[in-house]
Amino acid sequence: MSRRTFAIFVAALCGCAQVATAENLQPKTVVAFDQYVKRAEAQIDAQPASGDGFLWIERLPADRRAAAENQLRLGQVVIAHLNAEALDGKDEQNKVVTVPGGMIHHWIGTVFIPDRSLAHTLALEEDYDHHQEYFRPDVMRSKILRHDGNDFTIEIRLYKKKVITTVLDTEHQVHYQIVDATHAWSRSQTTRIQELDNPGEANEKLEPVGHDRGFLWRMNTYWRFEEKDGGTYVECQSISLTRDIPTGLGWLIGPYVTSVPRESLTLTLATTRSVVLKRMAAKQNDSYGNENQIPRLVRRGGLARDFAWRLGRRQPALLEIGGGGVVRNHGEDAGAGGG
């Protein structure tokens, strides 16, 4: 081993040791995140409630929209980096938002599920008690704690290994809203995130809220669903808060902190597409494959309204639209997605 290689190895060990120490979530960091979310939500709320422009991809310039359509026709997830000033489609690639004591990661992605209705898609989304089966290994455990109409309180245990292994116990408040027969949206925000120390061991324990390694302190997601073009478009924005990168360790820690939000969103969308397609393909052998079961499942989740669900209608599979930015290729057999 050369001296230079040895020096890098020692630096990596020291860096990992530093990151392994607890980092306190500071009040000023929470205030900055809340202010960012307020700006982002104001712009999200100003977007069309239905029709043209309902999806992010529909508001992109013509050339970017066309390029994204080509990618989505191939069954790929289209994903891009945003900030609160970029929700109108402006290209803000690689601009991580830094705040005192932390970093905000804002991503948006789109996928298209051909030959599947809005009802089929929402039925899967609401099936939180089985998300650990669909989204493993990133979701180790999931269950509904409370359910009242269109509102859910859910618990999810998240797992991520990327040089550093992290296990988090999280709780989320989720609200769904049906707009009309072909449009719906939902929002989710974490109400508790605790890192699990020594997971799976006899001495496992939860770290205090806001006093851990800081790999995820807050996470909000904003979903939009639109049935058209012979299938259903699924869009998700993710806004998350993590620790900042220690001085001098950007080369080591930066890729972990900045890549995990992107990868988790990409895998979540890819897996959603894959699972909806496979479950429905199972037909009578699976409750999700039996189209007669979908209305009941959706009602059970609180999403049924007085409009036609368009079940059982076979339509030609079509273009899948996404935005510009980074494009990741994921087929129908993509791996499990993140929480």
Secondary structure as GFF3:
##gff-version 3
##sequence-region A 1 339
A	DSSP	alpha_helix	3	19	.	.	.	ID=ss1
A	DSSP	beta_strand	23	24	.	.	.	ID=ss2
A	DSSP	alpha_helix	27	45	.	.	.	ID=ss3
A	DSSP	three_ten_helix	56	59	.	.	.	ID=ss4
A	DSSP	alpha_helix	62	73	.	.	.	ID=ss5
A	DSSP	beta_strand	77	81	.	.	.	ID=ss6
A	DSSP	beta_strand	97	99	.	.	.	ID=ss7
A	DSSP	beta_strand	102	114	.	.	.	ID=ss8
A	DSSP	alpha_helix	118	126	.	.	.	ID=ss9
A	DSSP	three_ten_helix	128	130	.	.	.	ID=ss10
A	DSSP	alpha_helix	131	134	.	.	.	ID=ss11
A	DSSP	beta_strand	139	148	.	.	.	ID=ss12
A	DSSP	beta_strand	151	161	.	.	.	ID=ss13
A	DSSP	beta_strand	165	180	.	.	.	ID=ss14
A	DSSP	beta_strand	183	197	.	.	.	ID=ss15
A	DSSP	beta_strand	205	206	.	.	.	ID=ss16
A	DSSP	beta_strand	211	212	.	.	.	ID=ss17
A	DSSP	beta_strand	218	228	.	.	.	ID=ss18
A	DSSP	beta_strand	231	243	.	.	.	ID=ss19
A	DSSP	alpha_helix	250	281	.	.	.	ID=ss20
A	DSSP	three_ten_helix	283	285	.	.	.	ID=ss21
A	DSSP	three_ten_helix	291	293	.	.	.	ID=ss22
A	DSSP	alpha_helix	294	300	.	.	.	ID=ss23
A	DSSP	beta_strand	327	328	.	.	.	ID=ss24
###
